[in-house]
C-alpha cells in the first residue's frame, strides 16, 4: 500500500495493531498494512508501530523510518509512559515507565536493550526499580537495573529466569513495594507471574490478563498458559475482590482505560469465566487479540 508493507519477519505479536488499528490488520497469521496513512496524525501512529515492532517488520516507502517521529517513551496518562522498542527476547512484550510523585520512576518489564534507549528512559526521572511480571519478560532486566543503579524484582516462582534479582517476592500475599505500589502474586501463566498495582489506578497485569479488541473485554490467553490455567483461575478469584484500577496495562494484548467500577465488574466476570476453562495445548495462533 503506497510503499508501506510488513516484511516476513512478523511474528503476529499484535504490537503494531495496538498502536495503529485503523492502518494495520491481521490476516493469514501476520500483520498487513490496510492502507497508507492520511495526514500527520495517522503518519505518527504508523511510526509508533514502526518503533514498537520487535522485529522491525513495518517498512516505510523509503526503507528507513523517520527518527524524528519516534514517540517513545510515549505518555498514556499523566503517570505512565509506554517504552516502545519492544524486544524479540521478551516475545515482543510491552513495557512501561511508572512515574512517582517523588520524581522517581519504576520500569515494568523491559524494552529492547540499548544504552541510547536507556538514556531516553532515564530522562523521565531516576529509575529506582525494574519490576518483572514473570519469567518471559526477564530479558534485559539486569542490564537496565545495573545501568540505572536500580533494584531488580521478580517472584520466587520464576527466580531461575533472574537469579541475580535484588528483591525476591515470596508467597501469595500482596506486598507493598513502594508508596502507593503493591505486588500481587498471580501464578497461572507461569509459576511466578505477578501483577503490579499503582495508586488504585494502574494495573500492570503482565501476561495474566489483557484487553481484547476482538471481544471488547478483559480476557486471559488460555491458549498460552505455560504453568496452569486452573491456577490462573484460582489466582483471579483470589484477587478479583481486592483490586481497584482504571487502566489495564498488559505485557501482551491491548491496553484500556475504563471506570474503576467497570473494571472491577469485568475482572469478577473474568474470574468466573476462567474457572470454566480447561487445560489445552499451547497455541500462539489462538489468542483473541
C-alpha angles and dihedrals in degrees: 000000000000090000097309115117144153114243128222095266091077112125095190092244092152095229095120093046091054090058100040107020093157092054105035126050138180119250134153092002098306144064121279132189107249095192140333119274119271114212134343099299094055091043089056093048091051091049089051086058090048094054095042098048107108094211096041087235099146102093126196126215091255092049091239127074120233104260089204088067095058100121098187132157082039123191115240094171137347090277105036136058126189112229098209118187090097117202130237086216091066093044088257096300122174118244132194146203116226112204115213128207089244090064093253126120137221120206115214111205118334140276124211110305122248131134090232092056092044089058091050091053093045089057087074091064142290108319106221101170139028107204117200117201094199146329098285090064099043096101113114092009095117093045093052093044092050092046092052096036086239135147117257116219131196137151119258090241090068098030094122087068091059106017092165094058114143095216124035120199111215136196129355104288121104116255133197109235098174139353106306093357125105133175120220116196110227111178114192114080084051130353091255102040117141139171127219121220120198127191092337084282111079123054114189097194102178107203096325095097139344144179113273118209088196096060099022091230146082111288142177121227093235091169089061103047110132098184115026136326089200090056090048090054090050091049093050091049090051095052102032094091094042103053127085119178142139099202126056108199110181133180093233124022129034132310126237140182120207135148114293090242092054092048091049091052092048093048091052089050091049091052090052093047092046091059088065094055122105129208113273136177115276108267117172091188094061098067112119101224 
